[in-house]
C-alpha cells in the first residue's frame, strides 16, 4: 500500500494508513509486530481527522457504527469475512464457527479465524467481537487486554480469557480444571 500515514497515541501506539480510496489500516504499534511505514508513505494527520474523530466518539461511548471510506486490501475470502464482521452489532459477540456459518462456509471456522486475524482495520471492522465457541477471549492483534477492554466498553457479555480463567464482565467463572490438567501456570502439563 502506498499512501500517507499517521502515528497516534502515547509512544505512537497506533498507526493509521490510507490511500486515496479510504482508510486502509489501523495497527496497534504496541502489539507483537509493530509496522514500519514504507519509504513511499508520507506522514500527515489531515486525512485522518474523520477517523480520529469517529474513534474518539467510539471510545467515549457515543458512536456504535463507523461511517468512514475504507480501503482494506485482502483476498476475496478475507474481504468477505471483514464485511461480515461489520454486520456484528455493537455489544454483541459471536464465535468463529457462527461467523463461518453466516458466510455459508460452515466447517471453515479456522479459515475464518485466520482472515479475522488478518483484519487490517481493527475496531472499525470489529474483529474483537469474535470469540471462542466456549465464550473465551481468543487472539487479538493489540493483545487480549485490549480486546477485553473493547468488549467491556461495548457492554458485551463474554465469559473468560482463554488462558487465565478470569471472569469478564461479571460472567460466571469456569469450573476449575481437573487434577493433573494443563493450567495457565503450567500449560505443558
C-alpha positions in Angstrom: 0.0 0.0 0.0 1.4 3.4 -0.8 -0.1 6.5 0.7 0.0 8.5 3.8 0.3 7.5 7.4 0.0 8.9 10.9 1.3 7.6 14.2 -1.1 8.4 17.0 -1.2 7.9 20.8 1.3 7.8 23.7 4.5 6.3 22.4 3.0 6.1 18.8 0.7 3.3 19.9 -1.4 3.3 16.7 -0.5 3.6 13.1 -3.2 4.7 10.7 -2.6 4.4 6.9 -4.7 5.5 4.0 -4.8 5.6 0.2 -7.0 7.9 -1.9 -9.9 5.4 -1.7 -10.0 5.4 2.1 -8.6 4.2 5.4 -6.5 1.0 4.8 -5.0 0.2 8.1 -5.3 0.7 11.8 -2.4 -1.0 13.5 -1.5 -1.4 17.2 2.1 -0.5 17.3 2.3 -1.8 20.9 1.4 -5.2 19.7 3.8 -8.0 18.9 4.5 -6.8 15.3 4.8 -3.0 15.0 4.8 -1.8 11.4 7.4 0.5 9.9 5.8 2.8 7.3 7.1 2.2 3.8 9.5 4.7 2.4 7.0 5.8 -0.2 4.5 6.8 2.5 4.4 10.4 3.8 3.3 11.4 7.3 0.3 13.6 7.6 -2.5 14.0 10.1 -5.1 15.8 7.9 -6.5 12.8 6.1 -7.2 11.1 9.4 -9.3 13.8 11.0 -12.6 12.0 10.4 -11.2 8.6 11.5 -9.7 10.1 14.7 -13.0 11.9 15.5 -15.0 8.7 15.0 -12.6 6.7 17.1 -12.8 9.3 19.8 -16.6 9.1 19.7 -16.4 5.3 19.9 -14.2 5.4 23.0 -16.4 8.0 24.6 -19.3 5.6 24.1 -21.3 7.8 21.7 -20.6 6.0 18.4 -21.5 2.5 17.6 -21.0 2.3 13.8 -18.2 3.8 11.8 -19.0 5.7 8.6 -15.6 6.1 7.0 -14.5 5.3 3.5 -12.4 2.1 3.8 -9.9 0.5 1.5 -8.7 -2.8 3.0 -6.5 -5.0 0.9 -7.0 -8.7 1.0 -8.2 -11.8 -0.8 -11.8 -12.2 -1.9 -12.4 -14.5 1.1 -10.8 -12.1 3.6 -12.8 -9.2 2.2 -16.0 -11.3 2.7 -15.0 -12.1 6.3 -14.3 -8.5 7.0 -17.6 -7.4 5.5 -19.4 -10.0 7.7 -17.5 -8.6 10.8 -19.1 -5.2 10.1 -22.5 -6.8 10.4 -21.9 -7.9 14.1 -23.8 -5.4 16.2 -22.1 -3.2 18.8 -22.1 -5.0 22.1 -22.6 -8.5 20.7 -20.2 -11.3 20.2 -20.3 -14.4 18.0 -18.0 -17.4 17.6 -15.7 -18.1 14.7 -18.0 -21.1 13.8 -21.0 -18.8 13.8 -19.2 -16.3 11.5 -18.3 -19.2 9.2 -21.9 -20.3 9.1 -23.1 -16.8 8.3 -20.7 -16.8 5.4 -22.2 -20.0 4.1 -18.9 -21.8 5.0 -19.9 -24.0 7.9 -16.8 -26.0 9.0 -14.4 -23.2 8.0 -14.0 -21.7 11.4 -10.2 -21.9 11.3 -10.1 -20.2 7.9 -12.4 -17.5 9.2 -10.2 -17.1 12.2 -7.2 -16.6 10.0 -9.0 -14.0 7.9 -10.2 -12.3 11.1 -6.7 -12.2 12.4 -5.5 -10.5 9.2 -8.1 -7.7 9.5 -6.2 -4.5 8.8 -8.9 -2.3 10.4 -9.4 -3.5 14.0 -12.1 -1.6 16.0 -13.5 -0.1 12.8 -14.1 -3.5 11.3 -14.9 -5.1 14.7 -12.9 -8.3 14.8 -12.8 -8.0 18.6 -16.5 -9.2 18.6 -15.5 -12.7 17.6 -14.7 -15.0 20.5 -14.2 -18.7 21.1 -17.1 -21.2 20.8 -16.8 -21.6 24.6 -17.1 -17.9 25.2 -13.4 -17.4 25.8 -11.4 -14.4 24.5 -9.0 -15.5 21.8 -6.4 -13.8 19.8 -6.3 -10.0 19.0 -3.5 -8.1 17.4 -3.5 -5.5 20.1 -3.5 -8.1 22.9 -6.3 -9.8 24.8 -6.3 -6.9 27.4 -7.3 -4.5 24.6 -9.9 -7.0 23.2 -11.3 -7.3 26.7 -11.4 -3.5 27.2 -13.2 -3.0 23.8 -15.8 -5.6 24.7 -16.3 -4.1 28.2 -16.7 -0.7 26.6 -19.4 -2.1 24.4 -21.1 -3.9 27.3 -20.7 -7.3 25.7 -21.3 -10.3 27.8 -18.4 -12.7 27.4 -17.1 -15.4 29.6 -13.4 -15.8 30.2 -9.9 -15.2 28.9 -8.7 -18.4 27.3 -5.5 -18.6 29.4 -6.2 -17.1 32.8 -9.7 -18.4 33.6 -10.5 -14.9 34.9 -14.1 -13.8 34.5 -15.0 -10.9 32.3 -18.0 -8.5 32.7 -19.3 -10.3 35.7 -19.8 -13.6 33.8 -19.7 -16.8 36.0 -16.3 -18.3 36.5 -15.5 -21.6 34.7 -15.1 -24.7 36.8 -11.5 -25.4 37.9 -9.6 -27.8 35.7 -9.5 -31.4 36.7 -6.5 -32.6 38.8 -3.5 -33.1 36.6 -4.8 -31.0 33.7 -2.8 -28.3 32.0 -3.2 -24.9 33.6 -2.1 -21.3 32.7 0.7 -21.7 35.2 1.9 -25.0 33.6 0.5 -25.2 30.0 2.6 -28.2 29.1 1.5 -30.4 31.9 
